[in-house]
Amino acid sequence: MPLPDRPLPSPAEPRRSSPLLPGPSHRCRRVPVPSRFSSFSVLPPWLLLRRRTGPYGKTEPLWSPSGWEASPGGGPPAPRRFLKGENRHRHRRGASGCGVPLPGRGRVGIAFQRGKAKKPGRRRPRSAGRHRVALYKSVPTRLLSRAWGRLNQVELPTWLRKPVYSLYIWTFGVNMKEAAVEDLHHYRNLSEFFRRKLKPQARPVCCLHSVISPSDGKILNFGQVKNCEVEQVKGVTYSLESFLGPRISTEELHFSQAPHGNSFQQQLVTKEGNELYHCVIYLAPGDYHCFHSPTDWRVSHRRHFPGSLMSVNPGVARWIKELFCHNERVVLTGDWKHGFFSLTAVGATNVGSIRIYFDQDLHTNSPCYSKGSYNDFSFISNNNKEGIPMRKGEHLGEFNLGSTIVLIFEAPKDFKFHLKAGQKIRFGEALGSL
């Protein structure tokens, strides 16, 4: 049965009169209206059909004059519906703040009515099932990437270059002021534009830290490798052995001490007191597409894994576990002053072409390959006992579009990263130091 009428407090006089704003002359009356949640609702006649539960379990008008509050900056009073922040949440919870559900219309109201409103906070990543991953891998991404590569090689007419490149610059936020050649008519095709060089002063190399960023990009994850698992993004891991493949012989890596331990991770650590660290850098389509040597080291071995070319976007990386193990990648391994060091270039959709400047025999995104296979090539020979020496900041390779760089290296326990997950970083900036 309807609740009896009771007097309502008189609100403050609005600064300007309006037929829609309640003033002293306006009174709220109780109007029985059919509702999907109850047999009646308490309403002011000039506002929405909503109601709330007040103190002591009594039903009060949601849009009564007492439901109006002064607007910020001294403006006219405004209903609480249009106020944001803590006041609105307190209004929904009721005066006691005990979380009384507020019935409403539509799915939001149903969620509150059934107690299914979720608390704000970080969601735990949900990995895709085996069948969804298989369905995604069935998409001919390798064929599409080869077609995209052919399209990139088509020479554009001079009059069409500036509009096409300008659209790409506007879409992905490319900074052409850093390019060695800013004139868009200079780039004959998209491939040349993607692989543009930078001005020498655009990326100064940090000399104070032992490891620098090999490329521009976004830090997806970093830290210490634990239990032979590496995080590609927060909460989603992949196997270290599946990613790098079987261990390479000690003779090729020139280690001063023989690895100890039974696990794959322990076999990579060559010096007592050292740990294994990792860092994942995502290159967006608008980033600088070349990558450089992150430190002074020697490259002794290259391993090429033909595979899928799924997107490595952070959203997809959260969805597909061991994404980097499914995709095509080139693993460069060697050693630096603290032991094992590796840099892996991971391919992605439309990024089937991975080029290593000193490796002319590498050919990626081939039409045919055997699933789970890999190709090894050693830079140690009778004529070259040292491998390929790389200096910090030296040009190493390039992608045709955005992709991912994964660093896995050995360092003492006091090694510290100077990073935050999700931050943007540029080539030459410090990753960490001792």
N, C-alpha and C positions, 0 to 999 in steps of 0.2 A: 504494500500500500504506500502511497506517496507520503513523504515526510512533511510535517507541518511547516508553515512559513515562519521565518524568524527574521528580525531586523538585521540588516547588513551595515557594517561601518561605513561612514561617509568618507569618500576619497578626497584627496587634495584637488583643488580647482585646476584644470588644465590651463596652460598659457593661452591657447587659442581654442576656440569652440569649433566643434565639428559634429555633424549628426551621427558619425560613426564612433566617436569617443564618448565613453560614459562620464557624465558629470554629476553634480549633486541632484539634478532633476531626474536622472535615470535610475531606475530601480530594476533589479533582476527578479524575475518571477519564475516559478517552477512550472515547466511545461512537460507533461508526460509525452515521450517520443519513443516509438518502438526502436529497439536496439538488438543487435545480434548477441550482445553479452548480458543484457538484462531486460526486464519488462519496461523500464522507464529510464530516462536520463534527465539530470538536472541541468537546464540550459538557460542562458540568457538568450532572448529571442533573436538578437542581432549578430550572434557569433556562431562558430562551428558547433556541430553536435558532438561534443566531448564532455566528459565529466571526470571528477577526481574524488578520491577518498581522503577526507580530512582527519584531523585528530579525533580520537575516541571512536573511530569507526563510522562517523557520520558522513553522509554524502553532502558535499558542498558544491555550489556552482563553480565550474572551472574558470569561466570568464566573467566572474562578478567584478565589481569595481575594486574589491580587495585584491583581485588577481592582476591588477595593473601596477607597474612600477615606473619610477622616474627614469627617463632615458639618460644615457651618458651625455655629458656636455650641456645639461640644462634644457634639453628639448622637451617636447610634450610627452606625457606618459605613454608607455607602450605595453602591450600585453606580454606576459612572460613567454608566450609561444615564440616571440621574435627575439628574445634575449638569449645570448650564447654564454657558454662558460658554466661556472659552478652553480650560479643561481638557477639555471634551467634544470641541471641535474638534481639539485635539492628540491626543486618543485616537483620533479617526477617521483622522487623517493618519498615525498611527504614531509611533514614538519619534523618527524623524528628521525628521518634519514635512514629508515630501516628497510628501504627497498620495496615499498608497496607497489605492486604492478599497476600500471595505468592502462585501463582498457582503451582501445582506439579502433580505428577502422583499418582494414587491409591487413597485409602480412605482418607489419610491425606490431599492430595491436594484438594479433594472434600470438606472436612470439612472446610478448610480455604477459599475455593472459595465461599461456601454458608454461611460463617460467623457463623459456628456452633462450632468452636473451643472453648472449655470451659476454663474458667480461672482456674488456679491452686488454690487449697484450700480444706478444709475439706468438704467432702460430708455429707449431712444430712442422717442419717440411714433410710433405707426404710424397713418397717416391712412387713412380709409376710401376704398375705390375708388369710381369714378364710379357703378357700378351700385348699390352699397349706399346711397350718398347719394340716388340717385333713388328707391330703395325707401323710404327714410325720409321723403323729401319727399312721397311718395304718400299717406302717412297724413294724414287730414283734420284736421290740427292747428288750422287756422283755424276750421273748423266746431266743433270741440271747445272752442276758446277762446271763441267766441261763446256756446255753450251754457253754459259756465262763467260767463261774464259775466251771462247772464240769471239763473242760479242765485244769483249773488251779490246780485242786486237783490231777491230774495224776502225779504219781512219775516218774521223769525222770531218765534214766540210768546215772550212774556216768560219763561215757565218753561223754554224750551229754549235761551235765549241763553247762560246761564252754562255748562251742560255742553258745548255746541258750541265756544264760545270757549276754555274751559279745556282741551279736548282739543287744539286748535290750539296753545295756549300751551305745553302740555307736549311736544308733538311737535317744535316748531321752536325752543323755548327763548326765547320772547318775554318781554322785561322790561317788565311793565305798570307798574312803579313810575315809569318815565320818561314814561308817557302823560299827556297833559293831563287826561283823564278816565279814572280807574282803574275805575270801576264798569262791569262788563261788561253790565249791563242797559241801559246808555245807548245802545249800538250796535244799531240796528234790524236791520241785515243784515250779511252778511260784507263787503260792499264798504266800508261805513263803518268796520268794524273794521280792514280792511287799510289804509285811508287815515287812520288815527288821527293826531292831532297830538301833538307832544311838549311837555313843559313848557319854558318859555323858558330855564331854567338847566340843562336836561339836556344841551344841546349848545352850549357856549361857542365862539364863532368866534375863531380865532387871528388876531390883528392884526399879528403880527411877520413873517409870511411872505406872499409875493405870491400863492401859489396854495394853496387849501385843498381838502379832499375835499368834493365836492358831495353825498355821501350816505354812509350806512353801507354796509359791505360788506367784501369781501376783495380784496386787490390780486392780480390775476392776472399782470400784467406791466406794465413801465414801462421807459422809456429813450429813446434817440435813434432817430429813424426813419432807416433806412439802405436805400439802393437801392430807394426807393419801396415798401418792404415794412414791414408792421407786424406784430408778434407778438401773437397773441391769447392764447396760452399759450407756455411755453418750447418752442421748436423748431417751432411751427406758426404760419405767417404768412398774411397776406392782402394783397391789392393795395390800396395807398392810393387810387388812382384809382377802383377798383371800389367801394370803401367810401364815398368822399365824392361820387363822380360827377364829371361834367365841371366844369372850373374856372369859378367865378363871375366876372363882369366886375369889373374893378378899381374902377369908379365906385361900385358898390354897397358895397364894403368900405372906402372912404375911406382907402386907403393913401397914405402920404406919398410913397413912391417906387414906381416901376413894378417889378414882379417881373422877375427876370433868370434866364436859363437855359432849357434846352430840356426837361428832364424835368418831370414833374408836381410832384415834390417841390420842385424849384428854383423853379418858378413860384409856389408858395405862400410861399416865403421872400421877404420884401420888403426886408430891410435886410442890408447886408453884415456879415459876422461873426456872423450869427444861424444857429441850427440849428432843426430841427423835432423836437419831443418828443411822446411819447404816454404815456398811462396808462390801464389797463383796470381797472375796479372791478366786481366781481360782487356783486349784491344777492341774498342768500338769502331764501327765503320768510319767515323769522322776522325779517328786518331791517326797519328804518324805510323805508317805501316812497316817501317824497317825496324829491325832489332839489332842490338849491339852486344858486345861482350860485357858481362856484369862485373868481371874482376880479371885479374891476371891469372891465367890458367893454361893448361895444355889439353887440347882435344886429341884423344887417341883412338876413339871408336865412334862410329855412327850406326844406328839401328833404325831402320825404316819399317813402320807398321802400316801396311795398307789396311783400310777399314772404311767405316761409314763416314759420312760428312754431315752429321747432325749439327744443329745450331748449338753454339756454346754460350748463348745468352745466359746471364745469371738466373733468369726464370726457368729456363730449360735445365740448367745445371742443378737446380733444387729439385726438379721433377724426376730426372733420370739418374739413378745411382750408377756409378762407374761410367759416366758419360765419356770421360777422357780415355778410358780403356777401349771404348767402342770406336772412337773416331780415329781417323788416320793421323799419324804423328811421326815426327822425326826426333829421335833421342840422341843427343850428343853427350858423351861421357868422357871424363878425363880426371885430372887431379889438379889441385891448387896447393898452396902452402900448408893447409890444414888437413888435407886428405882428399876424399872423394868429392867430385863436383859433376853435376849434370845440368843441362839445359834442354828442355823439350819444347818443340814448336808443335802445337796441336792444330790440326785443320778443322774446318767448319763448313757449313753450307756456303757455296760460292767461293770458298777458300781452299780449293783442292791443290792449288799451286803453292808449294813451300819451297823456297829457294835458299840454298846455303852457298855463299859466294865462293868458298874454297873447294866445294864438292861438285864437280861438273858431272859426275856419274849419277847423281840423285835425280830421279824422275818420279814425281808424285801424281796421284790421281790417274793411274793407268786403268784402261778399260777392264782388264781381267786380273783378278788376284784370288789367292786361296784364303779362305777365312781362317783367322788365327795364325797366319804365317807372318814372317818378318825377314828382312834382308839385312845382313851385317856387312859392314865394310870397315877395315882397320886402316888407320893412317900410319901405323907402325910398319916399317918395311926395312929391308936391308940397307937401303939408302937413307932412310929417315928413322932414326932411333928415338926421336923426341916427340913425334907427333906434330900437331899444328899449334904453335904458340900463339896465344891471343892476349892482347893488351886490353886493359880496362877502357871501355868506350869505343873500341875498334868495331867497324862494320862487320856484322856476322851473317845476316840474311834478311829476308823480307817475305811478307805475305801480299796477296793480291787484294785482300779486304781485311776486315777485322778478324781476330782470332784470339788465341790464348798462349801465354808463355808460362811454363811451370819450371821452377828452380828447385832442385833437391841437392843438398850439399851437406858435407860434414864440417863441423866447427866445434871449438871448445864450449864447455858448458856456460861460460860467461858471455857468450854471444847474445846480443840483444837486438831485436828489430826496432826501428824507429817509425812504426807504421800504425795505422788504424784501419780496421776492416771497412771496406766501402769507400775509402778515400781515393781521390784522383792523384795520379803520380805521373811524372814526366821522365823521359830518358835522362840519365845523368844524376838524378836525385838519389839520396842515400836510402838504402833498404835497411842496413844494420851494420853494426861494427862490434868489435871486442872492447 
